[in-house]
């Protein structure tokens, strides 16, 4: 069951990575609701590391998540 779910997650992450491409945000050059919804999902998936971290094979999404965490609006969510 977990293996099947991991395959599905990896498939979805591949689509998101392709959608992101070289854009700063998921839907282009501006932060949108799509980003606001995606950030917590990626934040939740990032620590899953069995057998390997899900985002390790998705460098664009990993970099995107780092950039989104640096936004002032993310600091509010973390309680900084």
N, C-alpha and C positions, 0 to 999 in steps of 0.2 A: 504494500500500500504506500509506504513512504517513498519507495523508489519511483513509483508511478507519479506521485505528486511532485517529486523533484524534477522529473522529465517535463511535466506540464509547466512548472515554474520556469525551468530553463528555456522552454519554448516561448513563453510570454516575455521573458527578459530579452530574448533575441529580437523579438518584434519591437520592444521598447528601445533597445539599443539602436536598431535600424531607424526608428522614428526620430530619435534624438540626433543621430548623425553628427554633424559638426556644429549644430545650433547650440546657443547657450541655454535654451529652455526647450521643453518637450515639443512645443508647438511653434517655435520660431525664436524671435528676438526679444520677446517680452514674457515675463512671468505671467502664468495664467492659472485658472482653476485646475487644469490638468496637472501642473506642477504641484499645486497645493495638495492634491489628492495622491500623487505618486510618491512624494517625499516620505510620508510616514510608512508607506508600504515597503519602500526600499530600506528604510531605517530598520524595519522589523526583520527583513530578509537578510540584511548584511551579516549579522552574527551567526547565521546558520552555516555550520562548517563541516557537516558530515556528508560525504567523505571529504569534500573540499568546499571552501566558501563559495556560495552561489555567485557573488559579484566578482570573484577573481578573474573569471573569463570574460568579463564585460567591462573593459577599461573606461569606456565612455560613460557608462552608468555610474561606475565607481567615482570618477572625477566629478560628474554631475552632482552626486550625493555630497561630496566634500564641499563643492561650491554652494550648494543649497543650505548646508549646515552653517556656513559662514554668514548667511543673510541675517540681518537683525531680527527679522520675524521668526527665524528658527530659534534664536536665543530665548525668546519669550516662551516658546513651547518647551524648551529644556529647563526653564526656570532659572536661567542665568541672571 
